[in-house]
Amino acid sequence: MSFVVTQPCCNDASCVPVCPVNCIRPTPDDPEFRTTEMLYIDPQTCIDCGACMEACPVEAICHEDELPEHQSRYREINAEYFRRHPLDSSVPPFDKPMPVKVPKLDVPLRVAVVGSGPAGVYAAAELLGRMPSRGVEIEMFDRLPTPWGLVRAAVAPDHLGTKAITEVFRKIAAKPGFRFHLNVEIGRHLTNDELLAHHHAVIYAVGALEDRELDIPGTELPGSVGATEFVAWYNGHPDFAHRTFDLGCERAVIIGNGNVALDVARLLVTDPDELVRTDMAEHAVEALRKGKIREVVVLGRRGVTQAAYTTPELLALGSIPGVDVVADTGEFDLGDATDVDRSFSADLKTRIAREYADVIPTPGHKRIVLRYLASPTRILGKDRVEGVEIVRNELVRAEDGALAALATEHREVLEAGLILRSIGLRGTAVPDVPFDDVSGRIPNVDGRIVDPNTAATIPGLYTTGWVKRGPSGVIGTNKQCAHDTVAALIDDMVGGRLPQPKFGDGNALTALVHERRPEVVDREGWLAIDAEERSRGRERGRPRVKLTNIKEMLDIARKVTNTAK
C-alpha cells in the first residue's frame, strides 16, 4: 500500500524531510525541484506510515485506497513518474537547514518584509526558523487590510485544498517576533529609506499581478478584459469588487494557456450551485448564475507540449459535471513531432489532451475547447467585443534549439462576446526601489537587490517571490526561493555587510506607522476580520463570505483595537 500526491500539491516540500524511507521526489536540493509541477511518492518504497500526509499543509496526500474518484488517476501518475525517474536509494535524505550560528547581537536582527503573500510569509518563516530564539524581529507590511496575497486574491476559489496553506501562514504569523502592519502601503505611507532606518534589512515580496499587454487592435473594446482583473473580481479583491462584466454571451475566448487561463475557463462553465460551496465572492456567484456562457475557447500560440498550465490543472477539467472538454489533435501533432525534448509532464499533458480529443461531446453539455497553435491577430467589434480573428501557427526550431511559433496564412474568426487576456504577469515598481521595466522584476543577484546602473548590490535590500524571479512555479515554489534569499541575507549579516538601523527597536516604527497611517490593521484586527468572514460563511453554508469593502473591514478591526484599549 502507498500514499499518493494529488492535484492540490503546493510543492512546499513539507512532506519530504519527514519521510522515513526517503521516497518523495524531487527534493528541494534536486535541480528539477524548481520546475516540477508537483511532488511524487514512489509506491514501491512507501511503507504506508502516513507521516507525509500529516505534514502536508494542503491535504494533497491521500492513501491510495481512499482516493476520491476524480483524483484516482494520481495513483498511476505517481507510479509512472518513478518508472521514468527510478528512485536512487543512495541519495541522502533531505534535511531541513539547522539554525545558523551567528555572533551574539546587541539587538535582534530587524527585518521588514513588504508583501504578505506566500513569498513574504515563507521568508519570515525561514528567518524565524534559522535564527536563534528571539534573535529576529519581523515587521510585515501589506497595502490591504487582509494578508496572504495571491492565496486570497488569485487562487481559484474552488481550490479549497490549496487555500488550506493559510492555516500554516496563520501559525507563522502568531510566532513571537512577528508583527503585522496591514493597510499600509510602502512608497505612500512609508518610504524605502524609512524602512531601512528602522531595520537591518528589507525584503520586497510584492508579487507580480499586473497583466502583460496584448499588442493587437481591439484590446480597448468593452468586453476585452485582463484575466487578472477578472480573477481579482471573483475572488473579492477590494480594488475590483465594484467591477461588472457582461456574461450574457454564449461564448468566451481566453487568450493564453497557463493555469490562470484554465482556472477562469473552469469557473465560467461550473454550475453556480457548486461555486456556492467555495469562497468565491458573492457578487461573482450571482453574476455567473445569471450568465449565459456555454462555451469557453482557450487559445495557446504553441503546441500542447509547450503549454504553461500544469498537468493537474489540465486533468481537473475532465471532472466538471455537465461540461465536455474538446481538443483537436490536428492542432498539436506538429508540436509533438517537432519537440524531441519532452519532459514527463509534457508527455502526460499530450496524453490527456489526446484523451479529450477522443471524447464524443454530450448534447446539452457546456464546453471547454482547447485550441493550440493559434494566436489572436485582432479583436473584432464596433462598440464592444463581437469576436476575435486568429491565425494558425506552425512550430519552427530556431538556431538556439528553442521552438518558436510562426504565423501561417490560415486565418479564421471566432464569434465571442467576452475576451479574457491571460498572456503572463509582471511586477509593479515600488517607489525608490530598483525595477527593470522590461522584465517586470526587481533586479537582483541571489535575492540581493542591485543598482541597475552599477550592478552593485544595495546593502540591506533583498527580494523574493515572483517579483524576484518572474511569475513561475506554484505556491510552494516560493518556499525555496525565500530560502535562497534569506540565506543571502544571513550570509551578509554574518559577514558584517548589513547597515545598522538608526532606531534599535520596534517602538519607534510602531509610532511612525500610527502617525502616518492611523487606520493600520495589526494581527488582532486581521483575526477579527477573518472571524467575521467565517461567521458569515457558516450562516450561508460556505467556508467564508469575503468582505470586499475596506471601510467595513476597518470598522471591524477598529472594534477589536478599541476593546483592547
C-alpha angles and dihedrals in degrees: 000000000000144000118241133212112226142187101295091062108140097188094232087133096222086140096055103073094043095057106107093203098042095235103140118099147233098027122204091257091055113096089224090062092079093061104029118121093216143338126269137210120218105233092202093058103033111110095200095244097139096222091127092052091052091050097047109107095200103042092246096139120081135171108256091240091055100047113135112242094251090053097043094104091067089076089068094037091058092047093046092053090061093046086059095038107031112211111257105213091193091068106106118240116267112252127200113244113266120234108281120246108238134174114269108274125217088217131014118272105265117209130178116208114198109204127036100215125109094287093054096042092048089051089052091048091051091052094046092047099045103039122077117267112288088002097118138047119197125198111191121198132194130168092224125070088236128065136214099073115208093011088067100030106031113022109099110263092230090059092084091154091059091047089057087083086083089075087064090047091052091057092050092050090051094058121110112266095034122109133176125219101182125175088035120120119206110223091032110045096018130017130226090247091054091052090052090049089061101036143048090225142008123210117200112209100160098141130217112272104145117106117240112240123256107218103209131109116273101031089121093061119112107261093041105106139172109245091225090061091049092048092048089049096054091042092056100246106174093228091059106028091099093057122109127205127197105237094166094106125093098225132046125184123209116201109211135037108228127117092277090057092053092045091054093044092050095049094047091061101033116111107260088224086067092047091056086071091060133068093255111143111269093234089058095048090053093046091051090047089057093042125105103207111142101164135036119192116202114203122205119183094210135039131291093262090058095047112131096217119096126249093247091056092049093047092049091063090070094062100058108118113241094010129109122204112216128195135166116222089205089070098056106029090088091058091050093049094048103042111074095170100072118159127214090265093047091053090049093049090052092050093050092047090051090052090053089050090056095053116105108226117244116233111249095022123123115241142222109199117201112207122186133188089028129123129182116242099181141353112236131218143094106228097001141359114305101161148320132253113222134190127214113240134204126207118241125181112232126216091266090056096252120131116241127192111231123189121244128200093262113107135169140175126235117199111225139152097205129045119188117193114213106161100133144303136255135192127252123236120252113216113264093007118109114256134180105219093193097057095029091230140110107256110244147151113221089338095311109123113235134204104249091213098053102017087228119138116250110231113244098010122112139161138202140175128030095336086058102044105012129258100311136130130015133282096288093049086075090064094067090040090054090046090057094048094047090048088057091047093051091046089054090048093052089046092053093243099126119101117243115244119238090226117051104201142033098257095082091047093049090051092049093049092051091047093051098034113022088175092065114143119217129194093278090051092051091048088054091052090047093049091050092051092049091047092053088047093055090052089057099036093252133123089246140329107231121228109229101179113086094204090056090049091050092049090055093046092046092056090060092047093049091048091051090054 
